Amino acid sequence: MTDGAAPDSGEFGRIRRFFRPLSDGFPGALGLTNDAAVFGVPSDRELVVTTDGMVGEVHFLSTDPPGDIAAKLLRVNLSDLAAMGADPLAYTLVTALPKGLGDDWLAAFAAGLEADQRRYGIGLAGGDSVSTAGPMSFTVTAFGLVPRGQALPRSGGRPGDRVFVTGTIGDAALGLGVSFGTLTAGSDGDRAFLLSRLRRPEPRLGVGAGLRGLASAGLDVSDGLIADLAHIAEESGCRAEVAAARVPVSGAARAVLAAGAATIETLITGGDDYELLFTAPVDRVPAIQTLARSTGVPIVEIGRLTEGETGRVVALDETGAPLPLEKRGWVHF
Amino acid sequence: MTDGAAPDSGEFGRIRRFFRPLSDGFPGALGLTNDAAVFGVPSDRELVVTTDGMVGEVHFLSTDPPGDIAAKLLRVNLSDLAAMGADPLAYTLVTALPKGLGDDWLAAFAAGLEADQRRYGIGLAGGDSVSTAGPMSFTVTAFGLVPRGQALPRSGGRPGDRVFVTGTIGDAALGLGVSFGTLTAGSDGDRAFLLSRLRRPEPRLGVGAGLRGLASAGLDVSDGLIADLAHIAEESGCRAEVAAARVPVSGAARAVLAAGAATIETLITGGDDYELLFTAPVDRVPAIQTLARSTGVPIVEIGRLTEGETGRVVALDETGAPLPLEKRGWVHF
């Protein structure tokens, strides 16, 4: 019951060897030699804190490439920061690993963390390493900064606001099928793309920062487009409509749809997209188009908030008729 | 792979029911309805951040009372804040639980969190709930505040500084034996005390705050007194001596020693004490005695830092001769 942190064990030394260098760029980490990290927050900023756990065989497969596991772990947390309009700063990491995991695995995992630290300009602030008899699991707590009072809420949407989404929706849901070997439609390139979208989501940090003062409400799509729009509608006291045909879909997903191997419902209820979903008053449409151009991230208007039953989301087909969604639980709760 | 957070599932609703109320006292949690917590840090303060994972059958037994698991989870993190001289503020929590865990368990766990939140004046800032096929596990990230520049380092000890420890040492190591049913010495009351010291450590927050500007180096004892003193010695570039007979031992532990069921070595290498171990120049001894009186927490001088081999810790017996410690790995590394 105390073996996890035995300071002289090979495990402990190995963790220090692989993880301590990851803290080099963040002075507040104190080189991971102390009980805690220490850092200040500028008086014109607020700290944004999010935490997510990922468990093997639930959120990823233990056989996934270690660098992909590392990337997803960081990126789902950074996506939460993006959804708040925050600029990323640092993170802490708790690893729970089976004993006997090889050095090669740890080295590849740490290399994945390091690559994304550089990509997103963050540092490791602290952590803990424990052993487990169960599947490997990880918890990241990510820290960002946002100008005081400008964090993006979920509750600011108003009837008449337009609904927007970044990137493309549904790739990760199809990527899950690729991961399990159950999705065989599309080309090899299509399936590789869908798998990469599942394993290496792209946190929309530039768009998130640009939405400060522009969007009325926002979040990142993790439960599925429809379910997450319901969160905004619920918190904003509105009903929402989505034109299903306007939902942006990748070429790879389009190939899968064309082959009859999935439906639009799969895409808009699937989850794990980590795209930003947000609302804004109609007079901000030009500024949002400018933001899309300046960041290079596609942003598409897909619907609007309306008066009506709070939290209700209706997906409309091309004739304007409600699309019956089988996963009713995700649509209205 | 996406079931952990299904917003309409019984699990999700249950978690919200039990955990959302825990965020009531911390406005930055935004009622747990957003992607992240948002809060400011006063410009004369620094944020102190620590994170610890606890895995069933490694750090606790899944059959332990849920309220005890909750208490230990929070307290080991609060102890890290105490070791930095920080005042506690808030925490985030990730739970990884087996499916099918009953409402009763969750209610008792949440009640344990709530009781300690009130005891220590902290609030739940955010979290995540996932399912696991393995043992239950938890990660807490705790936040505290410390006056700028006054966090207690591990590296500030100097030759001649005295070594102090709070409370009593070795109870938790014996409590582990009680937990496993292998320790039968002492009275029923003794064993209940030792078990409670294992399951409900007492973070020394008052002493930690009082040590700001007073101690030269400090940490909380988690790996074992000797191993943790080696951490201070290592980071401070010193050797350290401990008079084994001066190490404070509880009446219950003394009864176990008297029965021959454990040795002083068990106590000073056992770990999980969560007492504060710190160093200070000799001219601060009176101020430290005053701190002990004002907080009501016993503080005992047990040794000193010396020049010599960096990181080396020597335990001395009553004649001043080095005590041979079998667990050599814990003594010097």
Contacts between the chains, C-beta under 8 A, distances in Angstrom:
chain1	res1	chain2	res2	distance
A	1	B	57	7.9
A	1	B	58	6.1
A	1	B	59	6.1
A	1	B	60	7.3
A	1	B	176	6.0
A	1	B	272	7.9
A	2	B	59	8.0
A	2	B	176	7.7
A	2	B	223	7.8
A	2	B	270	7.8
A	2	B	271	4.9
A	2	B	272	6.0
A	3	B	58	7.1
A	4	B	55	7.3
A	4	B	58	5.6
A	4	B	59	6.8
A	5	B	222	6.9
A	5	B	223	6.1
A	6	B	223	7.3
A	6	B	329	7.6
A	6	B	330	7.8
A	7	B	223	5.4
A	7	B	227	5.5
A	7	B	230	7.8
A	7	B	231	7.5
A	7	B	330	7.1
A	7	B	333	6.3
A	8	B	227	7.9
A	8	B	329	3.6
A	8	B	330	6.4
A	8	B	333	4.6
A	9	B	329	7.9
A	30	B	153	7.8
A	33	B	154	6.3
A	33	B	155	7.5
A	33	B	231	8.0
A	33	B	235	5.8
A	34	B	84	7.1
A	34	B	153	6.8
A	34	B	154	5.6
A	34	B	219	7.7
A	35	B	50	6.1
A	35	B	80	4.2
A	35	B	81	8.0
A	35	B	83	4.3
A	35	B	84	5.6
A	35	B	154	7.8
A	35	B	219	5.6
A	35	B	220	6.4
A	36	B	48	4.8
A	36	B	49	5.8
A	36	B	50	3.8
A	36	B	80	5.2
A	36	B	81	6.6
A	36	B	83	7.6
A	36	B	84	4.9
A	36	B	86	7.2
A	36	B	144	7.6
A	36	B	151	7.8
A	37	B	48	7.1
A	37	B	49	4.6
A	37	B	50	7.4
A	38	B	46	5.1
A	38	B	47	7.2
A	38	B	48	5.4
A	38	B	49	7.8
A	38	B	84	6.9
A	38	B	146	6.9
A	38	B	151	4.6
A	39	B	46	6.2
A	39	B	47	5.8
A	39	B	49	7.7
A	40	B	41	6.7
A	40	B	43	7.7
A	40	B	45	7.7
A	40	B	46	4.9
A	40	B	47	7.1
A	40	B	148	6.7
A	41	B	40	6.7
A	41	B	41	3.9
A	41	B	47	6.2
A	42	B	43	7.9
A	43	B	40	7.8
A	43	B	42	7.9
A	43	B	43	4.1
A	45	B	40	7.7
A	46	B	38	5.1
A	46	B	39	6.2
A	46	B	40	4.9
A	47	B	38	7.2
A	47	B	39	5.8
A	47	B	40	7.1
A	47	B	41	6.2
A	47	B	47	6.8
A	48	B	36	4.8
A	48	B	37	7.1
A	48	B	38	5.4
A	49	B	36	5.8
A	49	B	37	4.6
A	49	B	38	7.8
A	49	B	39	7.7
A	49	B	92	6.5
A	49	B	125	6.1
A	49	B	126	6.3
A	49	B	141	7.8
A	49	B	143	7.7
A	50	B	35	6.1
A	50	B	36	3.8
A	50	B	37	7.4
A	50	B	126	6.5
A	51	B	92	4.4
A	51	B	93	7.8
A	51	B	94	5.6
A	51	B	126	6.0
A	51	B	127	6.2
A	51	B	128	5.7
A	51	B	139	7.5
A	51	B	141	6.1
A	52	B	94	7.2
A	52	B	128	5.0
A	53	B	94	4.0
A	53	B	95	7.8
A	53	B	96	5.7
A	53	B	128	5.0
A	53	B	130	4.6
A	53	B	139	6.7
A	54	B	130	7.4
A	55	B	4	7.3
A	55	B	96	5.5
A	55	B	130	5.2
A	55	B	131	7.2
A	55	B	132	4.7
A	55	B	134	7.7
A	57	B	1	7.9
A	57	B	133	6.3
A	58	B	1	6.1
A	58	B	3	7.1
A	58	B	4	5.6
A	58	B	130	6.2
A	58	B	131	6.0
A	58	B	132	6.6
A	58	B	133	7.6
A	59	B	1	6.1
A	59	B	4	6.8
A	59	B	130	7.0
A	60	B	1	7.4
A	80	B	35	4.2
A	80	B	36	5.2
A	81	B	35	8.0
A	81	B	36	6.6
A	83	B	35	4.3
A	83	B	36	7.5
A	84	B	34	7.1
A	84	B	35	5.6
A	84	B	36	4.9
A	84	B	38	6.9
A	86	B	36	7.2
A	92	B	49	6.5
A	92	B	51	4.4
A	92	B	141	6.0
A	93	B	51	7.8
A	94	B	51	5.7
A	94	B	52	7.2
A	94	B	53	3.9
A	94	B	139	4.7
A	95	B	53	7.8
A	96	B	53	5.7
A	96	B	55	5.5
A	96	B	137	5.9
A	125	B	49	6.1
A	126	B	49	6.3
A	126	B	50	6.5
A	126	B	51	6.0
A	127	B	51	6.2
A	128	B	51	5.7
A	128	B	52	5.0
A	128	B	53	5.0
A	128	B	139	7.8
A	130	B	53	4.6
A	130	B	54	7.4
A	130	B	55	5.2
A	130	B	58	6.2
A	130	B	59	7.0
A	130	B	137	8.0
A	131	B	55	7.2
A	131	B	58	6.0
A	132	B	55	4.7
A	132	B	58	6.6
A	132	B	134	6.1
A	132	B	135	6.6
A	132	B	137	6.6
A	133	B	57	6.3
A	133	B	58	7.6
A	133	B	134	6.7
A	133	B	135	6.2
A	134	B	55	7.7
A	134	B	132	6.1
A	134	B	133	6.7
A	134	B	134	1.6
A	134	B	135	5.1
A	134	B	137	7.5
A	135	B	132	6.7
A	135	B	133	6.2
A	135	B	134	5.1
A	137	B	96	5.9
A	137	B	130	8.0
A	137	B	132	6.6
A	137	B	134	7.5
A	137	B	137	6.6
A	139	B	51	7.5
A	139	B	53	6.6
A	139	B	94	4.7
A	139	B	128	7.8
A	139	B	139	3.8
A	139	B	141	8.0
A	141	B	49	7.8
A	141	B	51	6.1
A	141	B	92	6.0
A	141	B	141	4.2
A	143	B	49	7.7
A	144	B	36	7.6
A	146	B	38	6.9
A	148	B	40	6.7
A	151	B	36	7.8
A	151	B	38	4.6
A	153	B	30	7.8
A	153	B	34	6.8
A	154	B	33	6.3
A	154	B	34	5.6
A	154	B	35	7.8
A	155	B	33	7.5
A	176	B	1	6.0
A	176	B	2	7.8
A	219	B	34	7.7
A	219	B	35	5.6
A	220	B	35	6.4
A	222	B	5	7.0
A	223	B	2	7.7
A	223	B	5	6.2
A	223	B	6	7.4
A	223	B	7	5.5
A	227	B	7	5.5
A	227	B	8	7.9
A	230	B	7	7.8
A	231	B	7	7.5
A	235	B	33	5.8
A	270	B	2	7.9
A	271	B	2	4.9
A	272	B	1	7.9
A	272	B	2	6.2
A	329	B	6	7.7
A	329	B	8	3.7
A	329	B	9	7.9
A	330	B	6	7.9
A	330	B	7	7.2
A	330	B	8	6.4
A	333	B	7	6.3
A	333	B	8	4.6
